[in-house]
Amino acid sequence: MLYKILLPIMKTFMKSIFWYKEVNKPESIEGEPLIICANHISNWDPLLLMVSYDRIIHMLGKVELFKYKLLAKFFSAVHVIPVDRQGNDIDAIRKSLQVLKNNNVIGIFPEGTRIKNKELRSRERFNDGIALIASKSKADILPITIKGRYIPFSRIEVIYHDRIEISDYDELNRKEKYESIVDDVYNSIYKDL
């Protein structure tokens, strides 16, 4: 409920301050599970994804955001799923799978932290959790590139890439499947940067 109330306000704010542009945006299909994966360059990224995509996104966010009771209530109300980045967070995976089982959308930054410099980008930083969640839920992945800098009154682009269909990996064994999914997500996100 809070998400829907805040969305038009946040959309107006983001459009007027950062002049974001959507590139190759696909039509969103209600009632199907979907995983959105994007690069992470700023604390503004989750909000940018939420205002640019046409469905409610249940974002995965670091557990530190939930440290204070009032903030924890706010982030829960806007559908943020807490993730402990220090290890395999089974609870976050379970909650993500439940969201997808209910035919909703989750948003993941596969690197788990902000990567601002080209030199810091690497396939090894991508968490295999995206492949696990996609495989278990049978949800396709929509890779997105956030391109530009969050400077007021300058352009930032939200570039949508071809959907990665999880059924295309069904013939692979688990190790090959996970590696191939993560490779394809990484290559899709970073091909325009």
Protein Blocks (a to p, Z undefined) as FASTA:
>chain_A
ZZmmmmmmmmmmmmmmnopacehiacddehiacddddddfbfklmmmmmmmpcbdcdddd
dfklmmpmklmmmmmmnopacddfkbccfklmmmmmmmmmnopacdddfkopacfbfklg
cfklpcfklmmmmmmnopacdddddeddddehiacdddddddddfklmmmpcfklmmmmm
mmmmmmmmmmmZZ
